[in-house]
Amino acid sequence: MDAQTTPPNARVPQPRPASPAAAIEAHRLRFTGSGATYFRVWIVNVLLSIVTLGFYTPWARRRTAQYFYGHTFIAGSPLEFTAQQKRMVLGFVVLVLLSLTYQLAANTGQDLAVTLLLLGGAVLAPLIWGSAQRFRMANTRWRGLRLHFAATWSEVYRASWPFFAIALIWIGVFLGIQALAPDLLLETPDRGTPTPLPKGALKPLLGMLLLGLVLSVLCVIRIEFNYSRLRVQRAQLGQEPGRWKPVYLDFVKLWMATLGVFLLSILALSLLLTLVVTLAMGGLALSTEALKPRNLGAGVFVLILLVLFGGLTALLMATAPARAYREAALFKLTWNHIGVSQVARFKCRLRVAAFVWLRLRNTVLTLLTLGLFRPFAMASEYRMKVDSVTLHVKGGVDQLRGQLLQQQPGGIGDAMADAVGLDIIG
């Protein structure tokens, strides 16, 4: 058989050029605010909150959110916080009324009311969290696009199962203690006489308490993981859902690393305090000999003030590295493994060690300035986090925006989104 030949006038198929939609655009997030400009917002919020005995709080929260949103740029356009002030005030009033009701019941010895309020708070906690997520996302805009928290209440409560697991764990611990040492939990007329433990019950009791503590911590980690995953997966931009990749074990490892940082901080701080106390005691001994008796009291008073201030500083510095490490590591873990469906993803290059050092510096400066450095600290830490994130968009920002605007519900949908949720928690 002869080989097939192509006719002279036949059209030869050509390979298709790469579709422009397949191109990936990278846009680094930017924060254009500064500590100096935010200080003006912050100091007004603080002063008005003091004058109004805290009732300016919802206005302060809105002004703060609008400042940070308005100075956060994604692909050249800022975020917008469009919440209605009246809904933020309503959420604040609800929170204040609940708090006052609990305090009144507790201070007047109404044990049944306190118990019912605590149980009601535990049952309503997932509802409050879900309401806050709906409120915050529904009032976040970017180039006319609105976020939407699409989780149903059943999904929120299913994600909240660790709350109820913690309650069951400690009910089990209580019953176990009652079984091993029935008299330990009973009130005795003579409180000066300790209740003797049954022979051989100490180790089981300690083991039971340790097990309850470990299981409770694992449940706390699980609730953080569940809520983080639900917040991303059920967030929608148009009709595109969020994409989430981390697993529960990632959060457990992060908490274990945070515990390691905390223990190292305690060790380093203990060595430093030992050195400081030794030097202070030596200085006090020399001062006692040099000072006249009438001035000795003033010297001791100054030393007491220094010890109190040093103790407060030590407490903050002991926990600051661990808290900063956890915040930075969680931020990096999250933003490196989330996206918007298959059309966009994020990449985070935050340096955890640099953030921890920044937090330590900010903590010291805030203490030395009696809190006046706080707005500068907030702005610098927020900038370091935001500037470390890059958005990668498939097909370009303008094309994606047009596609999402067509998917986005309007009219009644926007009205319903604005009506749902209260600003009760951050």
Stockholm file with secondary structure:
# STOCKHOLM 1.0

chainA/1-426         MDAQTTPPNARVPQPRPASPAAAIEAHRLRFTGSGATYFRVWIVNVLLSIVTLGFYTPWARRRTAQYFYGHTFIAGSPLEFTAQQKRMVLGFVVLVLLSLTYQLAANTGQDLAVTLLLLGGAVLAPLIWGSAQRFRMANTRWRGLRLHFAATWSEVYRASWPFFAIALIWIGVFLGIQALAPDLLLETPDRGTPTPLPKGALKPLLGMLLLGLVLSVLCVIRIEFNYSRLRVQRAQLGQEPGRWKPVYLDFVKLWMATLGVFLLSILALSLLLTLVVTLAMGGLALSTEALKPRNLGAGVFVLILLVLFGGLTALLMATAPARAYREAALFKLTWNHIGVSQVARFKCRLRVAAFVWLRLRNTVLTLLTLGLFRPFAMASEYRMKVDSVTLHVKGGVDQLRGQLLQQQPGGIGDAMADAVGLDIIG
#=GR chainA/1-426 SS CCCCCCCTTCCCCCCCCCCGGGCEEEEECEECCCHHHHHHHHHHHHHHHHHTTTTTHHHHHHHHHHHHHHTEEETTEEEEECCCHHHHHHHHHHHHHHHHHHHHHHHTTCHHHHHHHHHHHHHHHHHHHHHHHHHHHHTEEETTEEEEECCCHHHHHHHTHHHHHHHHHHHHHHHHHHHHCTTTTSCCSCTTSCCCCCTTCHHHHHHHHHHHHHHHHHHHHHHHHHHHHHHHHTEEETTEEEEECCCHHHHHHHHHHHHHHHHHHHHHHHHHHHHHHHHHHHHHHHHHHHSCHHHHHHHHHHHHHHHHHHHHHHHHHHHHHHHHHHHHHHHHHHHTSEEETTTEEEEECCCHHHHHHHHHHHHHHHHHTTTTTHHHHHHHHHHHHHTTEEEEEETCHHHHHHHHHHHSCCTHHHHHHHHSCCCCCC
#=GC SS_cons         CCCCCCCTTCCCCCCCCCCGGGCEEEEECEECCCHHHHHHHHHHHHHHHHHTTTTTHHHHHHHHHHHHHHTEEETTEEEEECCCHHHHHHHHHHHHHHHHHHHHHHHTTCHHHHHHHHHHHHHHHHHHHHHHHHHHHHTEEETTEEEEECCCHHHHHHHTHHHHHHHHHHHHHHHHHHHHCTTTTSCCSCTTSCCCCCTTCHHHHHHHHHHHHHHHHHHHHHHHHHHHHHHHHTEEETTEEEEECCCHHHHHHHHHHHHHHHHHHHHHHHHHHHHHHHHHHHHHHHHHHHSCHHHHHHHHHHHHHHHHHHHHHHHHHHHHHHHHHHHHHHHHHHHTSEEETTTEEEEECCCHHHHHHHHHHHHHHHHHTTTTTHHHHHHHHHHHHHTTEEEEEETCHHHHHHHHHHHSCCTHHHHHHHHSCCCCCC
//
